[in-house]
Each structure stands twice: as C-alpha cells, then as structure tokens.
Amino acid sequence: IQYSIVQAAETGATLTVNAPKTVKPGEEFSVTVDITNNADGFSGLIAWLNYDKSAFELVKWEAGGVDEDDPIYNLLEANLDWKNPDVPANIATIVQIYFDAECQNYKGDAVFSKMKFKVKEDAASGNYNFDLDDVSEPEKAKQNRIIDGKVIACTPKFVDASITVEGGTTSVDPPASTAETTQAPATNGLSASIANASG
C-alpha cells in the first residue's frame, strides 16, 4: 500500500514533561513525558527533550507504555548522543522517535518515555527548563496520523517543566517560564524529520 503525505490542520496530542519542582545537588529524580488528548492517535511522533547538562546528568532513559506488549515500549527509540545545532553548548538533547511501520495509530493517554537524572554536585542554584523543543526544523512534522490511507501531519502541543535547584554553588539566571507551545503546521512528513534528527 502506498501512503501519501498531505497537509492538513489536524490537532495532535499533548506531550507534557512531568518533573519535581525542586531538587538538590547529588539527588536523583525522575522525569516523564506523558501523552494526553490523544483520542485520534498517531502513527509517528518525534520529540526533542532539552536539558542543561551543566547541572544534570542523564542516568537512564527508557520507553514508556503500559507493559512489554505496548507499541510505545517496543517501537519508541532514543538518540542520546545527537548534538542539537539550534541550542547553546550546555544544552543536551534527547531525540525520542516513535514510528509504526505498519501505519497503525496509537490511541489514548500514555507515558511516552521515562528518565532518571542526577543533579551534579557542583550544579548552580536556580531554575532550569526541561523543554520539548519546537524550534528544530519547524517546517517538519512532529506527529503523523493515518486517516483514510493517508499520512496526515498533525500539530502537537508541548508543555514544558521547570526545575529549581536549591542549595547549589552559585546562582543562575532564571529561564523562560514554563509554558505551553503548539507546533506550527508542517509542510513535510515525519519521515524527513526522523532522517535528519537521528543522523
């Protein structure tokens, strides 16, 4: 079956970064990316998660899903080594890619990914963003959905998190406040984004 990619103003899922409000140097903590408002589903989804590597160390990343039979658990992959050219040198980016080659839509709320971080001992006190990047390749789709045999580029909503490090060495300037952002409608399909982001 040949699937064509068409442009449409379809509403995508909401991806929310959930993290503790405050942490201290040396502490380990969990972060999840959760999917909601996903009644219509997705066949492809890509999310860049940015964090400040001068303050935090990624200890573990794993796919979400309900159990080992869940498509997210089996199909979600991550590139932990990609360097995002659109962010400062102290920002690390986790590229998270879900793609169903059988073109089945994943529907319903779910945990997309689960991570464990550690606050570095010399981390500066202050506020840090854990944000889902909506800047990289804005012309590319971040989410696809199969409708009537066609691949539809959707418009997901990203909800970021802000974490405060208390008791650190020095202070840092606060980042932009936690906000909801909506990805602009894309002109190309998710497959192009995957090729560029995972390379």
Residue pairs with C-beta under 8 A, 6 or more apart in sequence:
1 103
1 149
3 103
3 146
3 149
3 150
3 151
4 150
4 151
5 144
5 150
5 151
5 153
5 188
5 189
5 191
6 150
6 151
6 152
6 153
7 153
7 185
7 186
7 187
8 152
8 153
9 155
9 185
10 40
10 145
10 147
10 152
10 153
10 154
10 155
11 37
11 40
11 154
11 155
12 42
12 142
12 143
12 145
12 154
12 155
12 156
12 157
12 183
13 35
13 36
13 37
13 38
13 42
13 45
13 143
13 154
13 156
13 157
14 35
14 36
14 37
14 38
14 156
14 157
14 158
14 159
15 33
15 34
15 35
15 45
15 47
15 112
15 132
15 156
15 157
15 158
15 159
16 33
16 34
16 36
16 159
16 161
17 31
17 32
17 33
17 49
17 130
17 131
17 132
17 159
17 160
17 161
18 31
18 32
18 33
18 34
18 161
19 29
19 30
19 31
19 32
19 130
19 161
19 163
20 29
20 30
20 163
21 163
21 164
22 163
22 164
22 165
22 166
23 29
23 119
23 163
23 164
23 165
23 166
24 119
24 165
24 166
24 167
24 168
25 119
25 120
25 121
25 122
25 123
25 165
25 167
25 168
25 169
26 118
26 119
26 121
27 118
27 119
28 59
28 116
28 117
28 118
28 119
29 116
29 117
29 118
29 119
29 163
30 114
30 115
30 116
30 117
31 114
31 115
31 116
31 117
31 130
31 161
32 64
32 111
32 112
32 113
32 114
32 115
33 47
33 49
33 64
33 96
33 111
33 112
33 113
33 132
34 109
34 110
34 111
34 112
35 109
35 110
35 111
35 112
36 109
37 109
37 157
38 106
38 107
38 108
38 109
38 110
39 107
39 108
40 105
40 107
40 145
41 105
41 106
41 107
41 108
41 145
42 98
42 105
42 106
42 143
42 144
42 145
42 154
43 99
43 100
43 103
43 104
43 105
43 106
43 144
43 145
43 146
43 151
44 98
44 99
44 100
44 141
44 143
44 144
44 151
44 190
44 191
44 194
45 97
45 98
45 112
45 142
45 143
45 144
45 156
45 190
46 95
46 96
46 97
46 98
46 142
46 143
46 190
46 193
46 194
46 197
47 96
47 112
47 113
47 132
47 142
47 158
48 84
48 93
48 94
48 95
48 96
48 132
48 133
48 136
48 197
49 93
49 94
49 96
49 113
49 115
49 130
49 131
49 132
49 133
50 84
50 87
50 91
50 92
50 93
50 129
50 130
50 131
50 132
50 133
51 58
51 91
51 92
51 94
51 117
51 128
51 129
51 130
52 90
52 91
52 92
52 128
52 129
53 90
53 91
53 92
54 90
54 120
54 123
54 124
55 119
55 120
55 123
55 124
55 128
55 165
55 168
55 172
56 117
56 118
56 119
56 120
56 123
56 128
57 117
57 118
57 120
58 80
58 92
58 94
58 115
58 116
58 117
59 115
59 116
59 117
59 118
60 115
60 116
61 78
61 80
61 94
61 113
61 114
61 115
62 113
62 114
62 115
63 72
63 73
63 74
63 75
63 76
63 77
63 78
63 113
63 114
64 70
64 72
64 73
64 76
64 110
64 111
64 112
64 113
64 114
65 71
65 72
65 73
65 74
65 76
65 110
65 111
66 73
66 110
67 73
68 74
70 110
71 100
71 104
71 106
72 98
72 106
72 110
72 111
72 112
75 98
75 99
75 100
76 96
76 97
76 98
76 112
76 113
77 96
77 97
77 98
77 198
78 94
78 95
78 96
78 97
78 113
79 94
79 95
79 97
79 197
79 198
80 94
82 93
82 95
82 197
82 198
83 93
84 91
84 93
84 133
84 136
86 133
86 135
86 136
87 93
87 133
87 135
93 133
94 115
95 197
95 198
96 112
96 113
97 194
97 197
97 198
98 106
98 112
99 190
99 191
99 194
100 106
103 146
103 151
104 146
105 145
105 146
119 165
122 168
122 169
123 165
123 168
123 169
124 165
124 168
124 169
124 170
124 171
124 172
125 165
125 166
125 167
125 168
125 169
125 170
125 171
125 172
126 164
126 165
126 168
126 171
126 172
126 173
126 174
127 162
127 163
127 164
127 165
127 172
127 174
127 175
128 162
128 163
128 164
128 165
128 172
128 175
129 160
129 161
129 162
129 163
129 175
129 176
129 178
130 160
130 161
130 162
130 163
131 158
131 160
131 161
132 158
132 159
132 160
132 181
134 142
134 158
134 181
134 182
134 183
134 184
136 197
137 193
137 196
137 197
138 183
138 184
138 186
139 186
139 187
139 188
140 186
140 188
140 189
140 190
140 192
140 193
140 196
141 153
141 154
141 186
141 188
141 189
141 190
141 192
141 193
142 154
142 156
142 183
142 186
142 190
142 193
143 153
143 154
143 155
143 156
143 183
143 190
144 151
144 152
144 153
144 154
144 189
144 190
145 151
145 152
145 154
146 152
151 189
151 190
153 185
153 186
153 187
153 188
153 189
153 190
155 182
155 183
155 184
155 185
155 186
156 182
156 183
157 180
157 181
157 182
157 183
158 180
158 181
158 182
158 183
159 178
159 179
159 180
159 181
160 178
160 179
160 180
160 181
161 178
162 175
162 177
162 178
